[in-house]
Amino acid sequence: GRAGGAPGEAGFWHVERVGGHVDALAHRQSHIPLHAGDVFRIGTSGGGGLGDAFARDAAAVAADVRARRVSAASAAVVYGVVVDEDGVVDEAATALRRGAR
């Protein structure tokens, strides 16, 4: 990240097996046996942030939650913004969460 932003994350490929085991795969790995009920997941890499996430406008974070660009849980952890079930900022809880950092 830049200017105090968080670092980006690496991508991944893995198979979640029916029994709960997760097989991490090398990128571009081929001939991967899959069975009924297995889940093949690809996580793409993400760029780093720009600036302190806790300084981002709470209303903008809430808009991202409503648009499903970020989960309510991530809004609280990453941005310190608490939203209700309708995606509206809980101002008191947000102030407490941001102040506790």
C-alpha positions as semicolon CSV with decimal commas, in nm:
position;residue;x (nm);y (nm);z (nm)
1;G;0,000;0,000;0,000
2;R;0,090;0,363;-0,027
3;A;0,063;0,650;0,217
4;G;-0,022;0,419;0,507
5;G;-0,242;0,184;0,304
6;A;-0,254;-0,189;0,367
7;P;-0,053;-0,423;0,142
8;G;-0,222;-0,616;-0,137
9;E;-0,290;-0,987;-0,113
10;A;-0,161;-1,273;-0,325
11;G;-0,397;-1,481;-0,531
12;F;-0,459;-1,851;-0,477
13;W;-0,593;-2,168;-0,634
14;H;-0,729;-2,444;-0,416
15;V;-0,972;-2,733;-0,405
16;E;-1,207;-2,768;-0,112
17;R;-1,272;-3,141;-0,085
18;V;-1,603;-3,289;0,026
19;G;-1,456;-3,407;0,357
20;G;-1,334;-3,056;0,444
21;H;-0,969;-3,092;0,341
22;V;-0,828;-2,806;0,131
23;D;-0,562;-2,876;-0,131
24;A;-0,351;-2,570;-0,214
25;L;-0,251;-2,573;-0,580
26;A;0,034;-2,418;-0,773
27;H;-0,071;-2,153;-1,024
28;R;-0,123;-2,300;-1,368
29;Q;-0,128;-2,652;-1,226
30;S;-0,306;-2,889;-1,460
31;H;-0,471;-3,231;-1,447
32;I;-0,640;-3,167;-1,113
33;P;-0,874;-3,451;-1,021
34;L;-1,211;-3,323;-0,902
35;H;-1,490;-3,533;-0,756
36;A;-1,861;-3,470;-0,710
37;G;-1,903;-3,205;-0,441
38;D;-1,545;-3,068;-0,460
39;V;-1,516;-2,691;-0,500
40;F;-1,238;-2,538;-0,709
41;R;-1,166;-2,180;-0,601
42;I;-0,951;-1,915;-0,761
43;G;-0,877;-1,604;-0,557
44;T;-0,738;-1,316;-0,757
45;S;-0,468;-1,090;-0,620
46;G;-0,561;-0,744;-0,498
47;G;-0,377;-0,420;-0,503
48;G;-0,269;-0,241;-0,190
49;G;-0,465;0,039;-0,035
50;L;-0,404;0,410;-0,053
51;G;-0,408;0,585;0,283
52;D;-0,544;0,480;0,620
53;A;-0,860;0,270;0,568
54;F;-1,004;0,402;0,897
55;A;-0,995;0,754;0,749
56;R;-1,223;0,658;0,457
57;D;-1,565;0,825;0,458
58;A;-1,809;0,599;0,645
59;A;-2,091;0,672;0,400
60;A;-1,872;0,557;0,110
61;V;-1,793;0,233;0,293
62;A;-2,164;0,179;0,361
63;A;-2,237;0,234;-0,009
64;D;-1,981;-0,036;-0,091
65;V;-2,154;-0,272;0,155
66;R;-2,493;-0,208;-0,008
67;A;-2,338;-0,264;-0,352
68;R;-2,183;-0,588;-0,222
69;R;-1,829;-0,473;-0,301
70;V;-1,733;-0,531;0,064
71;S;-1,901;-0,736;0,336
72;A;-2,039;-0,581;0,654
73;A;-1,781;-0,783;0,850
74;S;-1,494;-0,646;0,639
75;A;-1,633;-0,294;0,667
76;A;-1,606;-0,322;1,046
77;V;-1,262;-0,486;1,056
78;V;-1,084;-0,309;0,770
79;Y;-1,253;0,034;0,772
80;G;-1,388;0,052;1,127
81;V;-1,737;0,119;0,990
82;V;-2,034;-0,060;1,148
83;V;-2,344;-0,088;0,930
84;D;-2,688;-0,220;1,019
85;E;-2,879;-0,490;0,829
86;D;-2,993;-0,228;0,575
87;G;-2,637;-0,110;0,508
88;V;-2,680;0,216;0,698
89;V;-2,391;0,346;0,909
90;D;-2,434;0,299;1,284
91;E;-2,264;0,626;1,377
92;A;-2,221;0,549;1,749
93;A;-2,080;0,201;1,695
94;T;-1,851;0,330;1,417
95;A;-1,716;0,606;1,642
96;L;-1,646;0,349;1,916
97;R;-1,479;0,108;1,676
98;R;-1,264;0,372;1,512
99;G;-1,175;0,524;1,848
100;A;-1,069;0,187;1,991
101;R;-0,788;0,142;1,739
